[in-house]
């Protein structure tokens, strides 16, 4: 164990006056206290709307040029990044390498705490190098208190190579400046359990990551209206969802939709274009390729627009 700088000035490390007698509250009051305090997570995300907008637009632009999105962090922050990255392939049919979560300590740290690994700036750089992080890529460095050396080193490495460096922290910038081009500050204040940033800081971080990944995928054309049309029907739940999308957007019954979905090799986007444009799989693929996989643009080229039956 080595001594470290005093982080008591960070708002995430300070004592919350609302919870000074938390251990003597009745359970109902304890639960209500958490509910009331967690509302601040939403306000914190709202306060970062401008930076989140900039992040979505900048990441989408780089991904369109062939770049990738990386989240990096230690402890809870890193685990949240890994979770968001892992949910992109089943939701948006994106290749696993497109959005990646990098956690200090690797896969074992998902299940067992290894927060000691966050103290090395070089470790974050090494983990990015192992993944061939490059100039066209994007990095979101997540650190609730903004001081994690593992994250700060990775962000500086991204900056130095002219990659996109985005910082995400839950303290004001003046308390912990971070090397970045876009600075997302989710200022959630002191935790009810002093210093436990897995609470409302973690909640705000998860909300912000949801916005970034979903917003980027919308900009990449993986959503039509509010439907995840790039989903691949790979299990019974997703087959059911796919059939409902076909029903709602092109009026196919389940009996009509299933063989079309099979013909489209499980791709809802292909099936929608085949049904709406009266075309075969090869024709649909050719048209989608011409429009970079964007279903709306492909339909517009045919003078078509899908209308949801549930508007």
Residue, then its C-alpha position, 0 to 999 in steps of 0.5 A: x500500500x502506498x500513500x496517495x494524494x488527499x482526495x477529500x476535496x472531491x464532491x464524490x468523497x465528501x459526507x452527505x448531510x442528509x445521511x449522517x444518521x442513516x444507520x438509525x433510520x427505519x427501513x421505509x425512511x432509508x428507502x425513501x432517502x435513496x429514492x429522493x437522492x437518486x433523482x439527482x442523477x437525472x439532474x446531473x445528466x441533464x446538466x451535461x446535455x451539451x457535452x453529451x450532444x458533442x460526444x454523440x456527434x463526434x463519435x458517430x462521425x469517427x465510426x462512420x469513417x471506420x473508427x471504433x469506440x472504447x470505454x475505459x475505467x476501473x472498478x464500477x466505472x470500468x464495469x459500467x463501460x464493459x456492460x454498455x459495450x457488451x449490450x451493443x451487438x445484440x441490440x444493434x447487430x454491431x460487430x463486437x470490436x466496434x464498441x469495446x469496454x476496457x476494465x483495469x484488471x481485465x475480465x477477472x475484475x468484473x467479478x472480483x474487485x481489483x481497484x489497486x490496478x487503477x493506480x498505474x497510468x501506464x496500465x491504461x496505455x498498455x491495455x489500449x495498445x493491446x487492442x491496437x487503439x488508433x488515431x481514428x478511434x474514440x476513447x471515453x475515459x470514465x472516472x467518478x472522481x476524475x483522478x484515476x491514473x489508469x484512466x488519465x494515462x489512457x486519455x492522455x495517450x489518446x490525445x497525444x495520437x490525435x484520437x478522440x478523447x472524451x472524459x466522464x466524471x462526477x465532479x466539477x472540472x475545477x476539482x479534477x481536470x482531465x486530459x480530453x477534447x470533450x469533458x462530460x461532467x455528471x455532478x451528482x454531489x456527495x453519496x449517501x454512503x460516503x465515497x461509494x460512487x457505485x450509487x448515484x454517480x454510477x447511476x448517472x454514468x450508466x444513464x450517460x453511457x446509454x445516451x452515448x451508445x444509443x445516440x451513436x447507433x441512431x446516427x449510424x442508421x441502426x434505428x428506424x423511428x424508435x425501432x431497433x431494425x438492425x437487431x438480428x433474430x437470434x433467439x425466441x425473444x428477438x424473433x418475437x420482437x422482429x415479427x412485431x416490427x414487421x407487423x407494425x411497419x409493413x403490416x405482415x402477420x406473424x405467419x407472413x413475417x416468419x418466412x420472410x425473416x428466414x429468407x432475410x437471414x434473420x435481419x429485420x432491416x433486410x426483411x423490411x426493405x424486401x417487403x416494402x420494396x417488393x425485392x429479393x434479398x440480393x436486391x435489398x443488400x445491394x440497396x442497403x450497401x449503396x446507402x451505408x446500411x441506412x434503411x430510411x435512406x434506402x427507402x427514400x431512394x424508392x420513394x417509400x416511408x414506413x409508418x408505424x401502426x401504433x402512432 
